[in-house]
Amino acid sequence: MATDTLKSTTGATGAPGGLRRLLLDNGALTALIVLVIALSALSGDFLTTDNLLNIGVQAAVTAILAFGVTFVIVSAGIDLSVGSVAALSGTVLAWSATQHGVPVVLAVLLSLATGVVAGLVNGFLIAYGKLPPFIATLAMLSVGRGLALVISQGSPIAFPNSVSHLGDTLGGWLPVPVLVMVVMGLIATLVLNRTYIGRSMYAIGGNEEAARLSGLRVSKQKLAIYALSGLFAAIAGIVLASRLSSAQPQAANGYELDAIAAVVIGGASLAGGTGKASGTLIGALILAVLRNGLNLLSVSAFWQQVVIGVVIALAVLLDTVRRKAGATPVTTGGAPGGKGKQAATYTLAAVVTVAVVGATSFLHSGSSSTTTPRMGLSLSTLNNPFFVQIRAGAQAEAKKLGVHLTVTDAQNDASQQANQLQNFTSSSLGAIIVNPVDSDAASNSVKAADKAKIPVIAVDRGVNKADVDALVASDNVAGGELAAKTIAEKLGGKGKVVILQGQAGTSAARERAAGFAQGLKAYPGIQVVAQQPADFDRTKGLDVMSNLLQAHPDVQGVIAANDEMALGAIKALGSKAGTSVQVVGFDGTPDGLTAVKGGTLYASVAQQPTQLGRIAVDNALQAVQGKKVESTVKVPVKVVTKDNVAGFSG
């Protein structure tokens, strides 16, 4: 009987038993395996060497940020500032090295010091100022982003060539960001497992008061913990800017939430005391795999957000089930937690089965003919009616021409768009259409597509430092001049006006602002009393205009860089809109044209966005077929007022 027991024990601890235990003890790893199996079944483009390296590159920045956040969460804190600190650190490096002649080595050290200082400020406010971590780091989120915009003046800054190599590959196949991610993961593991400060993190997170009573200098340890988080954020910012070949003041916007999600998915508890670097890496990979797979499967950009949220919740739920199963007390005649672990195993098996069956079914129903031309369209944002109309025009033309078109939403994030363009390139699409978040930041991704011999068509905005087969756009500068001329003539050549600018750092905002300034030079009687960004957003247009009216109640005109901000300004103006105050917008969106008809919006510089989308698809198909396309296709802009709006088709 003893022999039987020994055999049983040996069998349980053998290779199959070890694998089962590994999966049971790592819910995040199980979720990652399930995702890989399902996506491999759904897409033949997923499980390739190029795409797997592509996923590693996309996970790198989030993982590096998350390693730093792991230190904070293990110690029962939170750091919401890491995204902004990353953007600020990258901006400091580019600003000091390229605009002020600081040696690159010193500029890198200055960038790293920026991250450490931001972390120390967070730590001081929390440890000595007794601010809740949520509030202290939320304040730093705003300060960091604001300083990045102040230093850069809202425009991207070219990155030093020597540092930009961090975005390249070693030996033509190993991406440097992946290497940096691995190195930072090893450092994080060493800090957590082999250092005094690492043990302090677990002690503080487990019971801060007990740690203090045992002689641990908790306040000083918190300073060091948040400084480490700031340092990792700075490194992530440098890697991100290297990938984009420019420091973007709006970079890493919202990445703090991805970083926190990666840590929690990886098995850490927000209550503190648990967490490990390997789990965090798996969490970051889950997010990257999910986004990559959804792009490859042509899932709607809107549904992608829903799917990502559901999978994050599912991954954490499975990990919670696993933890509870492991905590089941010893039962008579059974192993500790045996029934609970068995239930967890059945749950995971059910998930795998459903995923594989669903994947196979979806694969058959969603497959398209291999002879159908496949294209990808990456839009800067779908949170704006203008770009929704570009998508509508492109989709209508694609349907008409028998083209399979995948549309993605970059959410005004240049790095997210870089990931989407890399996914398109890995999928070996026939052509790529890109509406850049930023003209400089898109260059590396377009170069990669060119290298893969995939035609690229730019729509609405051009791509700098890279060759595209065609640019389909209206002239933003000329449109800005028309808007300035329209408001000036309506006011009789004199009066006070306010300018609502677009999202700082975007090419459209810069070009339209340049057009406004150029157009107003011919009217010295027009006084610009205020210029403020409202991020192309109607709500922000309302808020900014409401604030400006407090200081300038006698304003007579408003120029907005898009119709959404103009409509927000009209709401703030109330009965003044269209009577004592004239408002001119930009884009010619349906809501904007309705306001023109109603008389509250005096005019809109219409760009005919559906035409932009239609012509872009036409040119992309011609490029796929090997036909010659014009390098620049200009879609005319038109000032639409109440007099001609009825005859404007859009």
C-alpha positions in Angstrom: 0.0 0.0 0.0 2.9 2.3 0.7 4.2 1.5 -2.7 0.9 2.5 -4.3 0.9 5.7 -2.4 4.4 6.5 -3.5 3.5 5.8 -7.2 0.4 8.0 -6.9 2.5 10.8 -5.4 5.1 10.4 -8.1 2.5 10.5 -10.8 0.9 13.6 -9.5 4.2 15.4 -9.4 5.3 14.2 -12.9 5.2 16.3 -16.1 1.4 16.2 -16.6 0.8 17.0 -12.9 3.4 19.7 -13.0 1.7 21.3 -16.0 -1.7 21.0 -14.4 -0.4 22.7 -11.2 1.3 25.4 -13.3 -2.0 26.2 -15.0 -3.9 26.1 -11.7 -1.5 28.4 -10.0 -1.4 30.9 -12.9 -4.8 31.9 -14.0 -3.3 34.7 -16.2 -1.1 32.2 -18.0 -4.1 29.9 -18.6 -6.0 32.9 -20.1 -3.1 33.7 -22.3 -2.9 30.1 -23.6 -6.7 30.1 -24.3 -6.4 33.4 -26.2 -3.5 32.1 -28.3 -5.3 28.9 -29.2 -8.5 30.7 -30.2 -6.8 33.4 -32.2 -4.6 30.8 -34.0 -7.7 29.0 -35.0 -9.4 32.2 -36.2 -6.6 33.8 -38.1 -3.9 32.2 -40.2 -1.9 35.4 -39.8 -1.7 35.2 -36.0 0.8 32.4 -35.3 3.7 33.6 -37.4 7.2 34.6 -36.2 6.7 38.2 -37.5 3.4 38.6 -35.8 4.6 37.2 -32.5 7.5 39.6 -32.5 5.1 42.3 -33.4 3.0 41.4 -30.4 6.1 41.6 -28.2 6.9 45.1 -29.5 3.3 46.2 -28.8 3.5 44.8 -25.3 6.8 46.3 -24.5 5.8 49.8 -23.4 2.8 48.7 -21.4 4.9 45.9 -19.7 7.8 48.3 -18.7 5.2 50.8 -17.3 3.5 47.9 -15.5 6.7 46.6 -13.9 7.0 50.0 -12.1 3.3 50.0 -11.2 3.8 46.4 -9.8 6.1 47.9 -7.1 3.4 50.4 -6.1 0.5 47.9 -6.1 2.4 45.3 -4.1 2.9 48.0 -1.5 -0.9 48.7 -1.5 -0.6 51.9 -3.5 -1.6 53.1 -6.9 0.1 55.3 -9.5 -2.1 57.0 -12.1 0.7 59.3 -13.4 2.9 56.8 -15.2 1.5 57.6 -18.7 2.0 61.3 -18.3 5.5 60.8 -16.8 6.4 58.7 -19.7 5.3 61.4 -22.2 7.1 64.1 -20.1 10.4 62.1 -20.0 10.4 61.5 -23.7 9.7 65.1 -24.4 12.4 66.3 -22.0 15.0 64.1 -23.8 14.0 65.3 -27.3 13.7 68.9 -26.3 17.1 69.0 -24.5 19.0 67.0 -27.2 17.6 68.4 -30.4 16.5 71.9 -29.5 19.1 72.9 -26.9 22.2 71.0 -28.0 22.6 68.9 -24.8 24.8 65.8 -25.4 22.6 62.8 -25.9 24.0 60.9 -22.9 23.2 63.8 -20.6 19.8 64.2 -22.2 19.0 60.6 -21.5 20.1 61.0 -17.9 18.0 64.2 -17.6 15.0 62.2 -19.0 15.5 59.4 -16.4 15.9 62.0 -13.7 12.6 63.6 -14.7 10.9 60.3 -14.1 12.6 59.8 -10.7 11.8 63.3 -9.6 8.1 62.9 -10.6 8.0 59.6 -8.6 9.7 61.3 -5.6 7.1 64.1 -5.6 4.4 61.4 -5.6 6.1 59.6 -2.8 6.6 62.7 -0.7 2.9 63.8 -1.1 1.8 60.3 -0.1 4.3 59.5 2.7 4.7 62.9 4.3 1.8 64.9 3.0 -0.6 62.0 3.8 -2.5 62.4 0.5 -4.2 59.3 -0.7 -2.2 57.7 -3.5 -5.1 58.1 -5.9 -5.2 61.9 -5.4 -1.5 62.5 -5.4 -0.8 60.5 -8.6 -3.9 61.9 -10.3 -2.5 65.4 -9.7 0.9 64.3 -11.1 -1.0 62.9 -14.1 -2.3 66.4 -14.9 1.0 68.2 -14.1 3.1 65.8 -16.1 0.9 66.1 -19.2 0.7 69.8 -18.9 4.5 70.2 -18.6 4.9 68.0 -21.7 2.6 70.3 -23.6 4.4 73.4 -22.3 7.9 72.2 -23.2 6.9 71.0 -26.6 4.4 73.9 -27.3 1.9 71.2 -28.3 4.0 69.9 -31.2 6.0 66.6 -31.6 9.7 67.0 -31.3 12.1 64.9 -33.5 13.9 62.3 -31.5 17.8 62.0 -31.6 18.8 59.4 -34.2 21.2 57.7 -31.8 18.3 57.1 -29.3 15.8 56.2 -32.1 17.7 53.0 -32.6 15.9 51.7 -29.5 12.9 51.3 -31.9 14.9 49.2 -34.4 15.8 45.5 -34.5 19.0 43.6 -33.7 20.3 41.4 -36.5 17.3 42.3 -38.6 14.9 40.2 -36.5 15.0 40.9 -32.7 13.1 44.1 -31.9 15.1 46.2 -29.4 11.8 47.1 -27.4 11.3 43.4 -26.7 14.9 43.2 -25.5 14.5 46.2 -23.2 11.2 44.7 -21.9 12.9 41.5 -21.0 15.8 43.3 -19.3 13.4 45.5 -17.3 11.4 42.4 -16.3 14.5 40.7 -15.0 15.4 43.9 -13.0 11.9 44.1 -11.6 12.1 40.4 -10.6 15.4 41.0 -8.9 14.1 44.0 -7.0 11.0 42.2 -5.8 12.7 38.9 -4.8 16.3 39.7 -3.9 16.4 43.1 -2.3 15.6 44.8 1.0 13.3 47.3 -0.7 11.4 44.4 -2.5 10.8 42.7 0.8 9.7 46.0 2.2 7.1 46.4 -0.5 5.4 43.1 0.4 5.6 43.9 4.1 4.0 47.4 3.6 1.3 45.9 1.3 0.6 43.1 3.7 0.2 45.3 6.8 1.6 48.8 6.9 1.2 49.3 10.6 2.8 46.0 11.4 5.7 46.8 9.1 6.1 50.2 10.9 6.0 48.6 14.4 8.7 46.0 13.3 11.1 48.9 12.6 10.6 49.4 8.9 11.0 53.1 7.8 7.7 53.1 5.8 7.8 56.7 4.7 11.3 56.4 3.2 10.5 53.1 1.6 7.5 54.7 -0.1 9.7 57.5 -1.5 11.9 54.8 -3.0 9.0 52.8 -4.3 7.4 55.7 -6.2 10.8 56.8 -7.4 11.3 53.4 -9.0 7.8 53.6 -10.6 8.8 57.0 -12.1 12.1 55.6 -13.4 10.4 52.7 -15.1 7.9 55.2 -16.6 10.8 57.3 -18.0 12.4 54.2 -19.6 9.0 53.3 -21.1 8.6 56.9 -22.4 12.0 56.7 -24.1 11.2 53.4 -25.8 7.8 54.7 -27.0 9.3 57.9 -28.4 12.0 55.8 -30.1 9.4 53.7 -31.8 7.6 56.8 -33.1 10.9 58.7 -33.9 9.5 61.7 -32.1 8.4 62.8 -28.7 4.7 63.2 -28.6 3.2 65.4 -25.8 0.0 63.4 -26.0 1.8 60.0 -26.0 0.9 57.2 -23.6 -2.5 58.8 -22.9 -4.5 56.3 -20.9 -1.6 53.9 -20.6 -1.7 54.1 -16.8 -5.0 52.1 -16.9 -3.4 49.4 -19.2 -0.5 49.2 -16.8 -2.7 48.7 -13.8 -4.9 46.2 -15.7 -1.7 44.2 -16.7 -0.6 44.1 -13.0 -4.0 42.9 -11.8 -4.5 40.4 -14.6 -1.1 39.1 -13.7 -2.3 38.1 -10.2 -1.5 41.1 -8.0 -4.1 42.3 -5.5 -5.1 46.0 -5.4 -5.2 45.4 -1.6 -1.4 44.9 -1.7 0.9 42.2 -0.5 0.9 40.0 -3.6 2.2 40.3 -7.1 5.2 39.3 -9.2 7.0 40.6 -12.4 6.3 37.4 -14.4 2.6 37.8 -13.8 2.7 41.4 -14.9 4.5 40.4 -18.1 1.8 37.8 -18.8 -0.9 40.5 -18.2 0.7 42.9 -20.6 1.0 40.1 -23.2 -2.7 39.3 -22.8 -3.7 42.9 -23.7 -1.3 43.0 -26.6 -2.4 39.6 -28.0 -6.1 40.6 -27.6 -5.6 43.9 -29.5 -3.5 42.3 -32.2 -6.0 39.4 -32.7 -9.0 41.7 -32.9 -7.3 43.8 -35.5 -6.4 40.7 -37.6 -10.0 39.5 -37.3 -11.5 42.8 -38.5 -13.6 43.2 -35.4 -15.3 46.6 -35.3 -13.3 49.3 -33.6 -16.2 50.0 -31.2 -16.7 46.3 -30.3 -13.0 46.0 -29.6 -13.4 48.1 -26.5 -16.2 45.9 -25.2 -14.3 42.7 -25.9 -11.2 43.9 -24.2 -13.1 44.9 -21.1 -14.9 41.5 -21.0 -11.7 39.5 -21.4 -10.0 41.6 -18.7 -12.9 40.9 -16.3 -12.9 37.2 -17.2 -9.1 36.8 -16.7 -9.4 38.4 -13.2 -12.5 36.3 -12.4 -10.7 33.1 -13.3 -7.7 34.1 -11.2 -10.1 34.8 -8.3 -11.7 31.4 -8.7 -8.3 29.8 -8.7 -7.2 31.7 -5.5 -10.4 30.7 -3.7 -10.0 27.1 -4.8 -6.4 27.1 -3.5 -7.6 28.4 -0.1 -10.1 25.6 0.5 -9.4 23.9 3.8 -8.1 20.3 4.1 -11.0 17.8 3.8 -11.1 14.3 5.1 -9.3 12.0 2.9 -8.4 14.6 0.3 -5.7 17.1 -0.6 -5.9 20.7 0.5 -8.3 22.5 -1.8 -8.7 19.4 -3.9 -12.4 19.9 -4.8 -11.9 23.6 -5.3 -8.9 23.1 -7.7 -10.9 20.4 -9.5 -13.7 22.9 -10.0 -11.3 25.5 -11.2 -9.9 22.9 -13.7 -13.3 22.1 -15.0 -14.0 25.9 -15.4 -10.8 26.5 -17.3 -11.5 23.4 -19.5 -15.0 24.7 -20.3 -13.6 28.0 -21.3 -11.0 26.4 -23.6 -13.7 24.2 -25.2 -16.1 27.1 -25.8 -13.3 29.2 -27.2 -12.1 26.6 -29.6 -15.6 25.6 -30.8 -16.6 29.2 -31.1 -13.4 30.0 -32.9 -13.9 27.2 -35.4 -17.5 28.3 -36.1 -16.6 31.9 -36.5 -13.7 30.9 -38.8 -16.1 29.2 -41.2 -18.7 31.9 -41.1 -16.3 34.8 -41.2 -14.0 33.6 -43.9 -13.7 35.6 -47.1 -12.7 34.6 -50.5 -8.9 34.5 -51.1 -9.5 36.4 -54.4 -11.1 39.4 -52.6 -8.7 42.3 -52.2 -8.0 43.0 -48.5 -7.3 46.5 -47.2 -6.9 48.1 -43.8 -8.0 51.6 -42.8 -6.5 53.1 -39.7 -8.4 56.3 -38.6 -7.0 58.7 -36.0 -10.3 58.6 -34.1 -13.9 57.5 -34.5 -15.0 59.8 -31.7 -15.6 62.6 -34.2 -18.3 62.7 -36.9 -15.9 63.9 -39.5 -13.8 60.7 -39.3 -17.0 58.6 -39.0 -18.0 60.1 -42.4 -14.6 59.2 -43.9 -15.2 55.6 -42.7 -18.7 55.6 -44.2 -17.4 56.8 -47.5 -14.6 54.2 -47.5 -16.9 51.3 -46.5 -19.5 52.2 -49.1 -16.9 52.3 -51.9 -15.2 49.1 -50.7 -18.6 47.3 -50.8 -19.2 48.7 -54.2 -15.8 47.5 -55.5 -15.9 44.1 -53.7 -13.1 45.0 -51.4 -12.7 43.5 -47.8 -12.0 46.6 -45.7 -10.8 46.4 -42.0 -11.3 49.6 -40.1 -9.4 50.4 -36.8 -9.7 53.4 -34.4 -6.4 54.8 -33.0 -8.3 56.9 -30.5 -5.9 59.8 -31.2 -3.0 57.8 -29.8 0.0 57.7 -32.2 1.5 54.6 -30.5 -1.8 52.7 -30.7 -1.9 53.6 -34.4 1.6 52.4 -34.9 0.5 49.0 -33.4 -2.5 48.8 -35.8 -0.3 49.6 -38.8 2.1 46.9 -37.7 -0.8 44.4 -37.5 -1.9 45.4 -41.0 1.6 44.8 -42.3 1.9 41.4 -40.5 -1.4 40.4 -42.1 0.0 41.0 -45.6 -2.9 43.1 -46.7 -3.1 44.3 -50.3 -3.1 47.9 -49.3 -3.2 50.2 -46.2 -5.0 53.5 -45.9 -3.9 55.7 -43.0 -5.3 58.8 -41.5 -2.3 59.7 -39.2 -2.8 60.8 -35.6 0.5 62.6 -36.2 2.3 62.9 -39.5 5.8 62.3 -38.0 4.9 59.5 -35.7 3.4 57.4 -38.6 6.6 57.4 -40.6 8.3 54.3 -39.2 5.1 52.2 -39.6 4.7 53.4 -43.2 8.3 52.6 -43.9 7.8 49.0 -42.7 4.8 48.7 -45.0 6.8 50.0 -47.9 9.5 47.5 -47.1 6.9 44.7 -47.2 5.8 46.1 -50.6 2.3 47.1 -49.4 0.9 50.2 -51.0 0.0 53.0 -48.5 -2.5 55.7 -49.1 -2.7 58.7 -46.7 -6.1 60.3 -46.2 -6.8 63.8 -44.9 -3.3 64.1 -43.4 0.1 63.4 -44.9 3.0 61.3 -43.6 6.3 62.9 -43.1 9.7 61.3 -43.7 8.1 58.3 -45.5 6.8 57.6 -49.0 3.1 57.0 -49.6 1.6 56.0 -52.9 -0.9 58.8 -52.7 -2.2 61.5 -50.4 -5.9 62.2 -50.6 -6.7 65.3 -48.7 -8.0 68.8 -48.6 -5.7 71.7 -47.8 -6.0 72.4 -44.0 -3.9 75.6 -44.3 -6.0 76.9 -47.2 -9.2 75.9 -45.3 -8.0 77.8 -42.2 -7.3 80.9 -44.4 -10.9 80.7 -45.8 -12.3 80.4 -42.3 -10.4 83.5 -41.2 -11.4 85.5 -44.2 -15.1 84.5 -43.8 -15.3 85.7 -40.1 -13.3 88.8 -40.9 -15.5 89.9 -43.7 -18.7 89.1 -41.7 -17.4 91.4 -39.0 -16.5 94.1 -41.4 -12.8 93.8 -41.0 -12.7 94.7 -37.3 -13.7 93.1 -34.0 -12.6 90.8 -31.2 -12.5 87.1 -31.9 -11.6 83.9 -30.0 -9.9 80.9 -31.6 -10.7 77.3 -30.4 -7.8 75.2 -31.4 -7.8 71.4 -32.0 -5.9 68.7 -30.1 -2.4 69.8 -29.3 0.2 67.8 -31.2 -2.0 66.8 -34.1 -1.1 67.9 -37.6 -4.6 69.1 -38.4 -4.6 71.4 -35.4 -1.3 72.9 -36.4 -2.1 73.3 -40.0 -5.5 74.9 -39.4 -4.1 77.2 -36.7 -1.4 78.3 -39.3 -4.2 79.0 -41.8 -6.1 81.1 -39.3 -3.0 83.1 -38.5 -2.1 83.6 -42.2 -5.7 84.6 -43.1 -6.0 87.1 -40.3 -2.9 89.0 -41.4 -4.9 90.7 -44.1 -7.3 92.1 -41.5 -5.3 94.2 -38.9 -8.6 95.4 -37.4 -9.4 91.9 -36.1 -8.1 91.3 -32.6 -7.6 87.8 -31.4 -8.3 88.1 -27.7 -7.8 84.4 -26.8 -6.6 81.1 -28.3 -7.3 77.9 -26.4 -7.3 74.2 -27.3 -10.6 72.3 -26.9 -9.3 69.0 -28.4 -11.8 68.8 -31.3 -14.4 67.9 -28.7 -17.9 69.4 -28.3 -18.0 69.2 -24.6 -14.6 70.8 -24.2 -15.6 73.5 -26.7 -18.6 74.3 -24.5 -16.4 74.4 -21.3 -13.6 76.5 -22.8 -15.9 78.9 -24.5 -17.9 79.3 -21.2 -14.6 80.1 -19.4 -13.4 82.6 -22.1 -16.7 84.5 -22.0 -16.0 85.3 -18.3 -12.9 87.2 -19.4 -14.1 88.4 -22.8 -17.9 89.0 -22.6 -17.6 91.5 -25.6 -16.3 88.9 -28.1 -17.8 89.2 -31.5 -16.5 86.2 -33.4 -15.4 82.6 -32.9 -13.2 80.5 -35.2 -13.2 76.8 -34.3 -10.9 74.2 -35.8 -13.8 71.8 -36.3 -17.6 71.8 -36.2 -17.7 69.9 -32.9 -16.0 72.7 -31.0 -18.0 75.3 -32.8 -21.2 73.6 -31.7 -20.0 73.5 -28.1 -19.2 77.3 -28.4 -22.7 77.9 -29.7 -24.2 76.2 -26.7 -22.0 78.4 -24.4 -23.0 81.6 -26.3 -26.8 80.8 -26.1 -28.9 83.5 -27.8 -25.7 85.4 -28.8 -24.8 82.8 -31.4 -25.7 84.0 -34.8 -26.8 87.4 -33.6 -24.1 89.4 -31.7 -21.5 86.7 -32.0 -20.7 85.0 -35.3 -19.2 81.5 -35.3 -17.3 79.7 -38.1 -16.5 76.0 -37.9 -14.6 73.5 -40.0 -15.4 70.1 -41.6 -19.0 70.4 -42.8 -20.4 67.6 -40.6 -24.1 66.9 -40.7 -24.7 68.6 -37.3 -22.6 71.5 -38.4 -24.6 72.0 -41.6 -27.8 71.7 -39.6 -26.6 74.6 -37.4 -25.7 76.6 -40.5 -29.3 76.1 -41.7 -30.6 77.2 -38.3 -28.4 80.3 -38.4 -26.5 79.7 -35.1 -23.4 78.7 -37.0 -22.6 81.3 -39.6 -20.4 79.1 -41.8 -18.4 75.9 -42.0 -15.4 75.2 -44.2 -16.6 71.9 -45.6 -14.1 69.2 -46.5 -16.5 66.5 -48.0 -15.2 63.7 -45.8 -17.2 60.9 -47.5 -15.4 61.9 -50.7 -12.1 61.6 -49.0 -12.9 58.0 -47.9 -14.3 57.0 -51.3 -11.3 58.4 -53.3 -8.8 56.8 -50.8 -10.3 53.3 -51.4 -10.3 53.9 -55.2 -6.7 54.9 -55.2 -5.7 52.0 -52.9 -7.4 49.5 -55.3 -5.6 51.0 -58.3 -2.3 50.7 -56.4 -3.0 47.0 -55.6 -3.8 46.4 -59.3 -0.4 47.9 -60.3 -2.0 51.0 -61.9 -0.4 54.4 -61.6 -2.0 56.7 -59.0 -1.6 60.5 -58.6 0.8 61.3 -55.7 -1.5 64.0 -54.5 -5.3 64.1 -54.9 -6.9 67.3 -53.6 -10.5 67.3 -52.6 -11.7 70.9 -52.7 -12.9 72.7 -49.6 -15.9 75.0 -49.7 -17.3 77.7 -47.4 -20.9 76.7 -46.7 -23.2 79.4 -45.4 -27.0 79.6 -45.1 -27.1 80.9 -48.6 -25.7 77.8 -50.2 -26.1 75.0 -47.7 -29.3 73.7 -49.4 -27.3 72.8 -52.5 -24.3 71.3 -50.7 -24.2 67.6 -51.1 -21.2 66.8 -48.8 
